[in-house]
Structure formats: C-alpha cells, structure tokens
Amino acid sequence: MREIIIGVDLGATKILYGVATIKGEIIYSNIIPTHSEKGIEYILGKMTKAIKGLIKDYENTNKIKAIVIVTPGPLSYPEGVVINSPNLCWDNVALRDEMQKEFSYPLLVEKDTNAAALGEYYFGQDSKYRNLIYITVSTGVGAGIIINGKLYRGISGGAGEIGHMVVEPNGAVCQCGRQGCLEALASGTAIAREGGTKGAKEIGDSARQGDKEALRIINSAGDYLAIGIGNLVNIFNPEAIILGGGVMQGLKDLWLDKLRQQVYSSAFPLNTRKLQIDVTKLGDNIGLYGCVAVIIDQENKR
C-alpha cells in the first residue's frame, strides 16, 4: 500500500489541494477560490470539506501518512499560529490546532514560502543547491531560505518575509501598513493597482504588444524586484535564487533576463560569482510538492 500526503496550499485568492505520494508523484490536484472576504470560519470550513473528501476517496486504498497545510505568513513556529497576515487579514488564528480538531491523521502547518523552498530543494533542484532562496511573486511577495541544506526560520518562525522590506521609503502603502514595501511595489496586487481596471496578466499582455504605460508598470515592478533580490544576494550569498508564483511565471519572458542583468550588475561580484537565478520548473503544483517536502524534511531531522 503506497504512502500518500494530503496537501492544502492556502492562498489569498485560491486554495490548491491534492494528493501526492511520499516520492513526489502528484496523484490529484484541484483549485477552488478562497473568498477570503467571507471570513476565517468559511475558509477553514472549505479546507476541512476538501480534505475530508480526499480522505474518503483515498484512505481505503492508500496509507495516509499526514495532512499538510501551507499558509501565507507570518506564521509562528512551532505553534502554527497565523499572526498579522496582511494577505489573509488574519491575526492570531491557531490554524494548526483548529484544523487538527477535525482529523485523526497527523496534521502539520507550514508557511507557504518555507514549504515551497523545501519543495524546490528536494524536488526542483534535487538537493543540488545547499544555499537556496525561493521567492514567490503572486498576490504578495515572500521567500523561503535554505542555508547549508536546512530551512532557516529565525527565532520564532518569522524569517523570509521579504515582501515587507522597504525598497522605496515614500512608496505606495502596503497592506501591512508601511510605505514602500517590496510587496506594495512588485506583487500582482501592486501591478493591478497601477493598471486600474486591468490585472497583472492583462497588463503583461499589453506590454508585449508595445503599450507604453503597460511596459512602464511592468518594468517598474521588475526594477523593484531586482532591488529586493540584490539585497538578498548581498546578505545571504546564496548559490541559487529560484523564482515562482503565478505573476512571476506569467511574466517570465518580460522579467527574467532583465532581473538577472540587474542583480548581477548591482550585487557584489563575489556574491554573484556562482549565483544562479531561474524560475521554478515545478509550476503551479509547487505548493503540493512543498507539502510532501515538509514531511521529508521532518523525517530527515530524526
């Protein structure tokens, strides 16, 4: 009987959930809207219903090893409490404890970018880079940091909130309340705000067609992202920066080459000597790969 993981990737706009083997084979996945405006209980109910449906479908023919839920942060560790999350608008939600009440299987909660970094480390790069930073650019901007083959959490789980480094002191107001955060200037939300009635995808399409205003918006967001990445390269001196998230994947052709050029030219030459910058090959399922990687990482610590 094969061992499987039930994974849920909770996002600000959508919830990806599915089933994967412990070896990283995605058996099933589905996406439903989050509707975060409907409140915490509604979202917890949607996740519970989705997980119970998967248990019903798979528990008789498979061994369910664990349920893993990944969520936007900040997320305290090891308590699994979502604290002051700008994208979910949650504060002090004991996500792990609330969800564990519903299930007899072991349940783990991890920050989405941490899980994605582990997914990239174990599956995307096959442990090739022991010093790696995974950056997601989607509704928000965040990172997971791998140092010497180990996930870096900080003292209480708050490491990796790069979306809230200030890159423009008098810039746009962020959902966290500060001005000029990277997330307020380079996320899908920021691009859509600048585009008015257009979303990030539509603005990207217009930019490809030569629309000057769309190009300005895309280039401006990319410039801020390059500043943020350059800061990280100078601080951490990683082997690889791996980029993901729906916005990054959608704008890869407009952003990636320029990002590389800007980072390589702005960061210290010593820090870019061996640096690789690329977009994840795990695609939209990186959250599910991350759920499996959370379990693998936990077992490797034993």
C-alpha positions in Angstrom: 0.0 0.0 0.0 1.5 3.3 -1.1 2.1 6.2 1.4 0.4 9.4 0.4 0.3 13.0 1.7 -2.8 15.1 1.6 -1.7 18.7 0.9 -3.5 22.1 1.0 -1.9 25.3 -0.3 -4.0 28.1 1.2 -3.6 31.3 -0.8 -5.1 34.8 -0.6 -7.1 34.2 -3.8 -7.2 30.4 -4.3 -6.8 27.1 -2.5 -4.8 24.3 -4.2 -5.4 20.9 -2.6 -4.5 17.4 -3.6 -2.8 14.1 -3.0 0.8 13.1 -3.6 3.0 10.1 -2.9 5.9 10.5 -0.5 8.1 10.3 -3.5 6.6 13.4 -5.0 4.2 12.0 -7.6 1.1 14.2 -7.8 -1.9 11.9 -8.0 -4.7 14.5 -7.8 -5.0 18.3 -7.6 -7.7 20.8 -7.7 -8.1 24.6 -7.2 -11.0 26.4 -5.6 -11.4 30.2 -4.8 -10.5 31.3 -1.3 -13.1 34.1 -0.9 -11.2 35.5 2.0 -13.7 38.2 2.4 -16.2 35.6 3.8 -14.1 35.2 6.9 -12.0 32.7 8.8 -14.7 30.1 9.6 -15.7 30.0 6.0 -12.2 29.3 4.8 -11.5 26.7 7.5 -14.8 25.0 6.5 -13.8 24.9 2.8 -10.4 23.3 3.6 -12.0 20.8 6.0 -14.5 19.8 3.4 -11.8 19.4 0.7 -9.6 17.3 3.0 -12.5 15.1 4.2 -13.4 14.4 0.5 -9.8 13.3 -0.2 -9.7 11.1 2.8 -12.9 9.4 1.7 -11.6 8.8 -1.8 -8.1 7.6 -0.9 -7.9 6.1 2.6 -9.1 2.6 1.7 -6.5 2.0 -0.9 -3.6 4.1 0.4 -1.8 4.8 3.7 -2.3 8.4 4.5 0.9 9.5 6.2 -0.1 13.1 7.1 -2.1 16.1 6.2 0.0 19.2 5.5 -1.5 22.7 5.2 0.7 25.6 4.0 -0.4 29.2 4.5 0.7 32.8 3.9 2.6 34.1 6.9 3.7 35.4 9.3 3.3 32.0 10.9 4.7 31.3 14.4 6.8 28.2 14.8 6.2 25.6 16.1 2.8 26.7 17.3 1.3 27.1 13.8 -0.5 30.4 14.6 -1.1 32.8 11.7 -0.2 36.3 13.1 -0.9 39.6 11.4 -1.1 38.1 7.9 -1.6 41.1 5.5 -2.8 38.9 2.6 -5.3 36.8 4.6 -6.2 39.6 7.0 -5.9 37.1 9.8 -4.5 37.8 13.3 -3.7 35.1 15.9 -5.5 32.3 14.1 -4.4 29.0 15.6 -4.6 27.2 12.3 -2.8 24.0 13.3 -4.9 23.4 16.4 -8.2 24.4 14.8 -7.6 22.0 11.8 -6.2 19.2 13.9 -9.6 19.0 15.8 -11.2 17.8 12.6 -8.8 14.9 11.8 -7.3 11.8 13.4 -4.3 11.8 11.0 -1.2 13.8 11.9 -1.5 17.4 10.7 1.3 19.9 10.1 1.1 23.6 9.2 3.9 25.4 7.5 4.4 28.8 5.9 3.8 28.6 2.2 7.1 30.0 1.1 9.0 27.8 3.5 7.2 24.7 2.1 7.9 25.9 -1.5 11.6 26.4 -0.7 11.7 22.8 0.6 9.8 21.6 -2.4 12.3 23.3 -4.7 15.2 22.0 -2.6 14.1 18.3 -2.6 12.3 18.1 -5.9 13.0 21.1 -8.1 16.8 21.0 -7.6 17.3 17.5 -6.2 19.3 18.9 -3.3 21.9 20.4 -5.7 22.0 23.8 -4.1 22.5 23.7 -0.3 22.2 27.5 -0.1 19.0 28.5 -1.9 16.3 31.2 -1.7 12.9 30.6 -3.2 10.9 33.7 -3.9 7.3 33.8 -4.8 5.7 36.7 -6.7 1.9 36.4 -6.7 -0.8 38.2 -4.7 2.1 39.0 -2.4 5.9 38.6 -2.3 7.7 36.2 0.1 10.6 33.9 0.4 11.8 30.6 1.9 15.5 30.4 2.8 17.7 27.3 2.8 21.1 27.6 4.5 23.5 24.7 4.4 20.7 22.4 3.4 18.4 23.4 6.3 15.4 25.7 6.3 16.0 28.9 8.1 13.0 30.1 10.2 14.5 32.7 12.5 13.9 32.6 16.3 10.1 32.3 16.1 9.3 31.4 12.5 9.2 34.9 11.0 12.1 34.7 8.6 11.6 35.1 4.9 9.0 38.0 4.9 11.0 39.8 2.2 7.8 41.4 0.8 8.0 43.8 3.7 11.5 45.0 3.2 11.2 48.7 2.3 12.6 49.5 -1.1 11.0 52.9 -1.6 10.6 54.9 1.6 7.9 57.2 0.2 6.3 54.5 -2.0 2.8 53.0 -2.1 1.2 52.0 1.2 1.4 48.2 1.8 -1.4 46.1 3.3 0.9 45.7 6.3 0.6 49.5 6.9 4.1 50.5 6.0 5.1 52.5 2.9 7.2 51.3 0.1 7.4 47.6 0.9 8.5 45.3 -2.0 5.1 43.7 -1.9 3.4 47.0 -2.4 5.5 47.7 -5.5 6.3 44.4 -7.2 3.4 42.0 -6.4 0.4 41.1 -8.6 -1.7 43.2 -6.4 0.7 46.2 -6.9 0.7 45.7 -10.7 -3.1 45.5 -10.8 -3.4 48.6 -8.7 -1.2 50.6 -11.1 -3.1 49.2 -14.1 -6.5 50.3 -12.8 -9.1 48.1 -14.4 -6.5 45.6 -15.7 -5.0 42.8 -13.8 -1.3 41.7 -13.9 -2.0 39.2 -16.8 -3.7 41.8 -18.9 -1.0 44.4 -18.2 1.6 41.8 -19.2 -0.3 41.1 -22.5 -0.5 44.8 -23.2 3.2 45.2 -22.6 4.0 42.5 -25.1 2.0 44.4 -27.6 4.1 47.5 -27.0 1.7 49.5 -24.8 4.0 52.2 -23.2 2.0 52.5 -20.0 1.9 48.8 -19.5 5.6 48.5 -20.2 6.3 51.2 -17.6 4.2 49.4 -15.0 5.9 46.0 -15.7 9.4 47.5 -15.8 8.9 49.4 -12.6 7.7 46.4 -10.7 10.6 44.4 -12.1 13.1 47.0 -11.1 11.9 46.9 -7.5 12.0 43.2 -7.5 15.6 43.3 -8.7 16.5 45.7 -5.9 15.0 43.2 -3.4 16.8 40.3 -4.9 20.1 42.2 -5.0 19.7 42.9 -1.2 19.2 39.2 -0.5 22.2 38.2 -2.6 24.4 40.6 -0.7 23.1 39.4 2.7 22.9 35.6 2.1 25.3 34.9 -0.8 23.2 32.0 -2.0 24.0 29.6 -4.7 20.6 30.0 -6.3 17.6 32.3 -6.4 14.6 30.4 -7.6 11.5 32.4 -8.5 7.9 31.2 -8.6 4.3 32.3 -8.1 1.7 33.0 -10.7 2.8 36.5 -11.5 6.5 35.5 -11.9 5.6 32.6 -14.1 3.3 34.7 -16.2 5.8 37.5 -16.7 8.9 35.3 -17.0 9.6 36.4 -20.6 9.3 40.1 -19.6 11.3 39.9 -16.4 13.8 37.1 -16.1 16.6 38.2 -18.3 16.5 41.8 -17.1 16.3 40.7 -13.5 19.5 38.6 -14.0 21.3 41.6 -15.6 20.3 44.0 -12.8 21.2 41.7 -10.0 24.5 40.6 -11.4 25.4 44.3 -12.0 24.2 45.6 -8.7 25.3 43.0 -6.1 28.9 42.4 -5.1 30.8 40.4 -7.7 31.9 37.9 -5.1 28.3 37.2 -4.3 27.2 36.7 -7.9 30.3 34.6 -8.9 28.4 31.3 -8.6 24.9 32.6 -8.4 22.1 31.0 -10.5 18.8 32.9 -11.0 15.9 30.9 -12.5 12.2 30.2 -12.4 10.9 27.1 -10.8 10.2 24.1 -13.0 7.6 22.7 -10.6 5.0 25.1 -11.9 1.7 25.7 -10.2 2.0 22.5 -8.1 5.0 23.7 -6.2 2.7 24.1 -3.1 1.8 20.4 -3.2 5.5 19.4 -3.7 6.2 21.6 -0.8 3.7 19.7 1.4 5.5 16.4 0.6 8.9 18.1 1.2 7.7 19.3 4.7 7.3 15.6 5.7 10.6 14.5 4.1 12.4 17.3 5.9 10.8 16.4 9.2 11.9 12.8 8.8 15.4 13.8 7.8 15.8 15.6 11.2 15.1 12.4 13.2 
